[in-house]
Amino acid sequence: MKGNALINSGSSRIHLQEFTGGIAVPEKALEDIVSITVLSSRVVTVENLTTFHDCTDSRDLYIYLGGFHNRSKEKLLEMIYEQNPDKAYYHKGDLDVYGFAILESLKARTGIPFRPLEMDVETLKRFYNAGLYRPLSEADRKAMLSPALKEYEDIFRFMLEHNCKAEQESMKAIGLLE
């Protein structure tokens, strides 16, 4: 994780902004954390490592997931949310059906009201217009029918009409994001 937060562990206090690339917290170390104070207004989970490294807004707290989250990341997120319920919680993932499945899994398994960040039709159109997309597979098309993903039918409609999906890693590399 990286960004604007303070981690208190007994007599130790870590200000994440002092670590340019962020820090990793092993699962065992979660037991030692007394509190995490988010000093920014947003907490952003990030699906992909390249995208995590591209996230440079030091006003936010970023947490790298590495695809679908595991129990230790859930515990970390639950601790952050319990101590910082007034913050806005976002997820930045791929513009494919599995990016949205990860988002829904995060919400269901942690109880945190995550919202998608840069996971909308306008962002996908930028990928599409730049030629940075891949065609949908049959598995993608089938997964889009899941009732758990119904709220994303607008973006899925665009994906189906244009036979496209995109990964967030490409955005900064070609100048689609600052």
C-alpha positions as a printed NumPy array, in Angstrom:
array([[  0.   ,   0.   ,   0.   ],
       [  1.045,   3.579,  -0.486],
       [ -0.285,   7.059,  -0.073],
       [ -1.528,   9.349,   2.614],
       [ -2.021,   7.339,   5.797],
       [ -0.468,   6.722,   9.206],
       [  0.043,   3.192,  10.511],
       [  0.387,   2.806,  14.279],
       [  1.827,  -0.375,  15.695],
       [  2.494,  -0.136,  19.418],
       [  5.207,   2.485,  19.803],
       [  5.956,   2.656,  16.053],
       [  4.334,   5.101,  13.689],
       [  4.746,   4.863,   9.919],
       [  3.721,   7.663,   7.572],
       [  3.205,   5.958,   4.208],
       [  4.035,   9.101,   2.229],
       [  7.645,   8.687,   3.344],
       [  7.844,   5.484,   1.242],
       [  7.726,   6.51 ,  -2.421],
       [  6.83 ,   3.096,  -3.82 ],
       [  4.773,   2.039,  -0.826],
       [  5.221,  -0.84 ,   1.604],
       [  4.064,  -4.425,   1.851],
       [  2.43 ,  -5.627,   5.048],
       [  2.712,  -9.388,   5.638],
       [ -0.4  , -11.095,   6.978],
       [  1.275, -11.849,  10.316],
       [  2.101,  -8.135,  10.762],
       [ -1.6  ,  -7.216,  10.532],
       [ -1.96 ,  -8.462,  14.103],
       [  0.563,  -5.837,  15.241],
       [ -1.231,  -2.874,  13.689],
       [ -3.126,  -0.852,  16.276],
       [ -4.589,   1.687,  13.86 ],
       [ -4.484,   2.979,  10.319],
       [ -5.492,   6.609,   9.963],
       [ -6.313,   7.599,   6.402],
       [ -5.332,  11.237,   5.926],
       [ -6.819,  11.476,   2.434],
       [-10.439,  11.518,   1.363],
       [-10.204,   8.356,  -0.769],
       [ -9.079,   4.76 ,  -0.42 ],
       [ -8.464,   3.075,  -3.779],
       [ -7.907,  -0.637,  -4.307],
       [ -6.018,  -1.438,  -7.501],
       [ -6.271,  -4.714,  -9.399],
       [ -2.969,  -4.591, -11.307],
       [  0.611,  -3.915, -10.204],
       [  1.509,  -1.672, -13.16 ],
       [ -1.547,   0.45 , -12.48 ],
       [ -0.661,   0.567,  -8.773],
       [  2.779,   1.953,  -9.651],
       [  1.159,   4.484, -12.007],
       [ -1.076,   5.811,  -9.214],
       [  0.774,   8.891,  -8.032],
       [ -1.838,  11.103,  -6.388],
       [ -0.305,  11.329,  -2.931],
       [ -3.615,  12.546,  -1.537],
       [ -5.079,   9.026,  -1.83 ],
       [ -4.371,   5.725,  -0.108],
       [ -3.775,   2.94 ,  -2.651],
       [ -3.921,  -0.762,  -1.888],
       [ -2.672,  -3.255,  -4.461],
       [ -4.819,  -6.377,  -4.744],
       [ -3.122,  -8.489,  -7.417],
       [ -6.381,  -9.612,  -9.009],
       [ -8.905, -11.225,  -6.698],
       [ -8.16 , -10.343,  -3.088],
       [ -7.269, -12.85 ,  -0.396],
       [ -8.32 , -13.002,   3.251],
       [ -5.364, -10.965,   4.525],
       [ -6.223,  -8.108,   2.144],
       [ -9.848,  -8.342,   3.242],
       [ -8.744,  -8.05 ,   6.884],
       [ -6.599,  -5.02 ,   6.065],
       [ -9.454,  -3.342,   4.179],
       [-11.949,  -4.133,   6.94 ],
       [ -9.589,  -2.614,   9.519],
       [ -9.154,   0.524,   7.415],
       [-12.895,   0.866,   6.843],
       [-13.771,   0.272,  10.492],
       [-11.401,   3.047,  11.54 ],
       [-12.127,   5.359,   8.569],
       [-15.798,   4.906,   7.594],
       [-16.11 ,   8.519,   6.409],
       [-13.722,   8.051,   3.457],
       [-14.761,   7.318,  -0.127],
       [-13.832,   3.784,  -1.224],
       [-13.032,   3.009,  -4.87 ],
       [-11.777,   0.105,  -6.927],
       [ -9.693,   0.568, -10.077],
       [ -9.664,  -2.57 , -12.17 ],
       [ -9.64 ,  -3.888, -15.692],
       [-12.43 ,  -2.971, -18.062],
       [-13.501,  -6.547, -18.515],
       [-16.11 ,  -8.699, -16.846],
       [-13.582,  -9.99 , -14.309],
       [-12.609,  -6.464, -13.206],
       [-16.256,  -5.931, -12.29 ],
       [-16.451,  -9.376, -10.67 ],
       [-13.499,  -8.407,  -8.449],
       [-15.274,  -5.175,  -7.522],
       [-18.465,  -7.026,  -6.592],
       [-16.487,  -9.62 ,  -4.63 ],
       [-14.769,  -6.826,  -2.688],
       [-18.121,  -5.312,  -1.781],
       [-19.695,  -8.627,  -0.827],
       [-16.788, -10.031,   1.183],
       [-15.819,  -6.865,   3.082],
       [-19.131,  -5.007,   3.379],
       [-17.364,  -1.857,   2.153],
       [-19.326,   0.3  ,  -0.338],
       [-16.672,   0.352,  -3.068],
       [-17.412,   2.281,  -6.251],
       [-15.71 ,   1.803,  -9.618],
       [-12.954,   4.259, -10.53 ],
       [-12.227,   4.801, -14.23 ],
       [-14.3  ,   1.713, -14.981],
       [-16.978,   3.317, -17.123],
       [-18.087,   3.577, -20.737],
       [-16.16 ,   6.824, -21.334],
       [-12.888,   5.264, -20.166],
       [-13.492,   2.152, -22.274],
       [-14.223,   4.362, -25.305],
       [-10.789,   5.981, -24.87 ],
       [ -9.193,   2.518, -25.004],
       [-11.332,   1.516, -27.954],
       [-10.585,   4.686, -29.929],
       [ -6.862,   4.264, -29.232],
       [ -7.019,   0.661, -30.494],
       [ -5.996,  -0.708, -27.084],
       [ -8.463,  -3.511, -26.567],
       [ -8.857,  -7.219, -27.025],
       [-11.862,  -9.092, -28.382],
       [-14.289, -10.74 , -25.982],
       [-14.171, -14.48 , -25.437],
       [-17.197, -16.715, -25.103],
       [-16.398, -16.997, -21.392],
       [-16.511, -13.167, -21.142],
       [-19.903, -13.059, -22.867],
       [-21.28 , -15.783, -20.603],
       [-19.942, -14.165, -17.405],
       [-21.602, -10.866, -18.362],
       [-24.973, -12.576, -17.866],
       [-24.372, -13.016, -14.136],
       [-27.164, -11.388, -12.103],
       [-24.502, -10.166,  -9.644],
       [-23.116,  -7.902, -12.398],
       [-26.421,  -6.453, -13.623],
       [-25.562,  -2.888, -12.591],
       [-22.787,  -2.849, -15.214],
       [-25.055,  -3.642, -18.167],
       [-24.344,  -0.26 , -19.834],
       [-20.623,  -0.903, -20.065],
       [-21.245,  -4.542, -21.004],
       [-23.516,  -3.347, -23.822],
       [-20.662,  -1.226, -25.198],
       [-18.28 ,  -4.194, -24.849],
       [-20.677,  -6.456, -26.732],
       [-21.463,  -3.906, -29.466],
       [-17.764,  -3.264, -30.099],
       [-16.402,  -6.717, -29.169],
       [-13.863,  -5.191, -26.795],
       [-12.379,  -5.303, -23.32 ],
       [ -9.334,  -3.503, -21.931],
       [ -6.763,  -3.693, -19.198],
       [ -5.933,  -0.633, -17.117],
       [ -2.157,  -1.111, -17.467],
       [ -2.102,   0.506, -20.903],
       [ -3.648,   3.836, -19.985],
       [ -0.72 ,   5.824, -18.625],
       [  1.776,   4.318, -21.066],
       [  0.037,   5.869, -24.054],
       [ -1.018,   9.099, -22.408],
       [ -4.694,   8.283, -21.824],
       [ -4.153,   9.229, -18.168],
       [ -1.945,  11.898, -16.672]])
